[in-house]
Amino acid sequence: MWHKWKEKFMCKFSKYIKYLQGIDRTIPMVNPKPSCRPTISYRPIQPSDLEILEQIHADLFPIRYEAEFFQNVVNGHDIVSWAAVDRSRPNGQSDELIGFVTARIVLAKESEIGDLLSYEPSKSDQTLIYILTLGVVESFRNLGIASALIREVIKYASSIPTCRGIYLHVISYNNAAIHLYKKMSFMCVRRLQGFYLINGQHYDSYLFVYYVNGGRSPCSPLELVTGTLNLMRNGLKSVFARLRKKEDRKVSKWGKCKETHCLISTTQSRRNLTTECTGYECV
């Protein structure tokens, strides 16, 4: 009995060692997600978040950010930011970052999407919000935190009368982020070849835009031609619909006449037949 138990224990222990060494991945990992539904709240990023903010950025992004960037974020120097925290976490972690978004206000005329924005050149104070970084700790993903952080940015941008839109870059292989921004009604307006340089390798980037406060894309010559063609097509559809309606009326009127004639003829025939039969029976 002892030998069987020992053999079983050694077998399981051997599998676990192989798993830790990366040889055997058949043992499922422990789910690090919180056991109960977290209580998420949002607040500005503050100086006390510096260490965890740096750590999460290092864990999530292949790009390394300078210390000056983090100092500007936590102190609000030319950068606006929001933090997501789980108030239900124990052991003093209820105010610790689990997600964040950082952004900067830029002048529309000086931005890289100036040609994608319809605005009056005389209004030089028109601005845009550029999202710098957005991230959520892995164990708190798929809880709507990223969407909520983006909504905070949209609400903030909409509250600025001179702001006309929000834009950002997404690396081409980040399908989850691309899906998220499309779901949030961001428009993919451009693909930038070799935008990112990571570990000596170039990666493309998608440029996404979300318009606010009446901001919109200017009409390009192609859009004007497309709009004109659509207008002509709709006009032709309207003409054909009217002609078809007239034809339907004619056919309908003729059909009614024919139907009435048939009914009268049939009725008359029936009446004649009935009279003849009745007369015959009476004789």
C-alpha positions in Angstrom: 0.0 0.0 0.0 2.8 2.4 1.0 4.7 1.6 -2.2 1.6 2.3 -4.4 1.0 5.7 -2.7 4.7 6.6 -3.0 4.8 5.6 -6.7 1.6 7.7 -7.4 3.1 10.7 -5.5 6.4 10.5 -7.3 4.6 10.3 -10.7 2.6 13.5 -10.0 5.6 15.3 -8.6 7.6 14.4 -11.7 4.9 15.8 -13.9 4.8 19.0 -11.9 8.6 19.4 -12.2 8.3 18.9 -16.0 5.5 21.5 -16.1 7.7 24.0 -14.3 10.5 23.3 -16.7 8.2 23.8 -19.7 8.5 20.2 -20.8 4.9 19.1 -20.0 2.1 21.7 -20.4 -0.8 19.3 -19.7 -1.3 20.5 -16.1 -3.7 23.5 -16.2 -2.6 26.7 -14.7 -4.4 28.1 -11.7 -6.8 30.8 -12.8 -5.4 34.1 -11.5 -8.7 35.9 -11.9 -10.5 37.2 -8.9 -13.0 34.7 -7.3 -15.8 37.2 -7.0 -17.0 40.0 -9.2 -14.6 43.0 -8.5 -15.8 46.5 -7.6 -14.2 48.7 -10.2 -13.9 52.4 -9.8 -12.0 55.0 -11.8 -9.9 58.0 -10.7 -7.0 60.1 -11.9 -3.5 58.6 -11.7 -1.5 60.0 -8.8 2.1 60.1 -7.6 1.6 57.1 -5.4 0.9 55.0 -8.5 4.4 55.5 -10.0 5.9 52.2 -9.1 3.0 50.0 -10.2 2.4 52.1 -13.3 6.0 51.5 -14.4 5.7 47.8 -13.6 2.5 47.3 -15.6 3.9 49.2 -18.6 7.0 46.9 -18.5 4.8 43.8 -18.3 2.3 44.8 -21.1 4.3 46.7 -23.7 7.3 45.7 -25.9 8.3 49.4 -25.9 10.2 50.8 -23.0 9.1 54.3 -21.8 11.5 56.8 -20.2 11.3 57.8 -16.6 10.2 61.3 -17.7 7.1 59.9 -19.2 5.9 58.3 -16.0 6.7 61.4 -14.0 4.6 63.5 -16.4 1.8 61.0 -16.1 1.6 60.8 -12.3 2.1 64.6 -11.9 -0.3 65.5 -14.7 2.3 67.5 -16.7 0.7 67.8 -20.2 -0.8 64.4 -19.8 -4.3 63.4 -18.6 -4.9 60.0 -17.2 -7.3 57.6 -15.6 -6.7 54.6 -13.3 -9.0 51.6 -12.7 -8.9 50.1 -9.2 -10.7 47.2 -7.6 -12.2 48.4 -4.3 -12.9 44.9 -3.2 -9.3 43.8 -3.1 -8.0 42.9 0.4 -4.7 43.6 2.1 -4.4 47.2 1.2 -4.7 46.6 -2.5 -8.1 48.3 -3.0 -6.5 51.4 -4.4 -3.8 49.7 -6.5 -3.8 50.1 -10.3 -5.3 47.3 -12.4 -5.8 49.4 -15.5 -5.0 52.8 -16.9 -5.2 55.1 -19.9 -2.9 58.0 -20.6 -3.5 60.8 -23.2 -2.3 64.1 -24.4 -4.1 67.2 -25.8 -2.6 68.3 -29.1 -3.4 71.1 -31.6 -5.4 69.8 -34.5 -3.3 71.7 -37.1 -0.1 70.2 -35.7 -1.3 66.6 -35.5 -0.6 63.9 -38.0 -4.3 63.6 -38.8 -4.7 67.2 -39.8 -5.5 66.1 -43.3 -8.1 63.7 -42.0 -10.0 66.4 -40.1 -12.4 69.0 -41.5 -11.9 72.2 -39.6 -11.7 75.9 -40.3 -8.1 77.2 -40.6 -9.1 80.4 -39.0 -9.9 78.5 -35.8 -6.4 77.8 -34.7 -7.4 76.6 -31.2 -9.1 73.4 -32.3 -7.6 70.4 -30.5 -7.5 66.6 -30.5 -6.9 64.0 -27.8 -4.1 61.5 -28.5 -4.2 58.3 -26.5 -0.7 57.4 -25.5 -1.1 54.1 -23.6 -4.0 51.9 -22.5 -3.7 48.7 -20.5 -5.4 46.3 -18.1 -3.7 43.7 -15.9 -4.2 40.3 -17.4 -6.2 38.8 -14.4 -8.8 41.6 -14.8 -9.4 41.5 -18.5 -12.7 40.8 -20.2 -14.5 42.7 -17.5 -15.2 45.8 -19.6 -12.5 47.9 -17.9 -10.7 48.9 -21.2 -14.0 50.0 -22.7 -14.8 52.0 -19.6 -11.4 53.7 -19.7 -12.0 54.7 -23.3 -15.4 56.1 -22.4 -13.7 58.2 -19.8 -11.5 59.7 -22.5 -14.5 60.2 -24.9 -16.4 62.0 -22.1 -13.4 64.2 -21.3 -12.9 65.0 -25.0 -16.6 65.8 -25.5 -16.4 68.3 -22.6 -13.8 70.4 -24.3 -15.6 72.7 -26.8 -12.5 73.0 -29.1 -11.8 69.3 -29.2 -12.8 67.6 -32.5 -11.6 64.0 -32.0 -9.6 61.3 -30.4 -6.9 59.3 -32.2 -4.3 56.6 -31.5 -2.1 54.0 -33.1 -2.4 50.2 -32.8 0.3 47.8 -33.8 -1.0 45.6 -36.7 -0.9 42.3 -34.9 -2.9 43.4 -31.8 -6.2 42.0 -32.9 -7.8 42.3 -29.5 -7.2 46.1 -29.4 -8.3 46.5 -33.1 -11.5 44.7 -32.3 -12.0 46.8 -29.1 -11.7 50.2 -31.0 -13.9 49.1 -33.8 -16.5 48.0 -31.2 -16.2 51.5 -29.6 -17.0 53.1 -33.1 -13.4 54.3 -33.8 -12.7 54.5 -37.5 -9.6 52.9 -39.0 -8.4 55.6 -41.4 -4.8 54.7 -42.3 -2.2 52.0 -42.2 1.3 53.2 -41.5 4.1 51.0 -42.9 6.9 50.2 -40.5 5.6 52.6 -37.8 7.0 50.7 -34.9 10.6 49.5 -34.5 10.8 46.7 -31.8 14.0 44.7 -31.2 15.3 45.7 -34.6 12.1 44.7 -36.5 9.6 47.0 -38.1 5.8 46.6 -37.6 2.9 48.3 -39.2 0.4 50.5 -37.3 -3.2 51.2 -37.8 -4.4 54.8 -37.1 -7.9 55.0 -35.5 -10.0 58.2 -35.1 -13.1 58.9 -33.0 -14.8 62.3 -33.9 -16.5 64.4 -31.2 -18.2 67.8 -31.0 -19.1 67.9 -34.7 -15.6 66.8 -35.9 -15.6 64.9 -39.2 -13.4 63.8 -42.0 -13.2 66.2 -45.0 -14.7 65.1 -48.3 -12.0 63.9 -50.6 -12.4 64.0 -54.4 -13.2 60.3 -54.3 -15.8 60.8 -51.6 -17.4 63.6 -53.7 -17.6 61.3 -56.7 -19.0 58.5 -54.6 -21.5 60.8 -53.1 -22.6 62.1 -56.5 -23.0 58.6 -57.8 -25.0 57.5 -54.8 -27.2 60.6 -55.3 -27.7 59.7 -59.0 -28.4 56.1 -58.1 -31.0 57.1 -55.5 -32.6 59.5 -58.0 -32.9 56.8 -60.6 -34.3 54.4 -58.0 -36.9 57.0 -57.2 -37.8 57.5 -60.9 -38.1 53.7 -61.5 -40.2 53.3 -58.3 -42.6 56.0 -59.6 -42.8 54.4 -63.0 -43.4 51.0 -61.5 -46.1 52.4 -59.3 -47.9 53.8 -62.3 -47.6 50.5 -64.1 -48.9 48.7 -61.1 -51.9 51.0 -60.9 -52.7 50.4 -64.6 -52.3 46.7 -64.2 -54.3 46.7 -61.0 -57.1 48.7 -62.7 -57.2 46.4 -65.7 -57.1 43.4 -63.4 -60.1 44.7 -61.5 -62.1 45.3 -64.8 -61.3 41.8 -66.0 -62.1 40.4 -62.6 -65.5 42.3 -62.5 -66.3 41.2 -66.0 -65.6 37.5 -65.1 -67.7 37.8 -62.0 -70.6 39.3 -63.9 -70.4 36.7 -66.6 -70.2 33.9 -64.2 -73.1 35.2 -62.2 -75.2 35.7 -65.2 -74.4 32.2 -66.4 -75.3 30.8 -63.1 -78.5 32.8 -63.0 -79.4 31.6 -66.5 -78.6 28.0 -65.6 -80.7 28.3 -62.5 -83.6 29.7 -64.3 -83.5 27.1 -66.9 -83.3 24.3 -64.4 -86.1 25.7 -62.3 -88.3 26.1 -65.3 -87.5 22.6 -66.4 -88.4 21.3 -63.0 -91.6 23.2 -62.9 -92.8 21.9 -66.2 
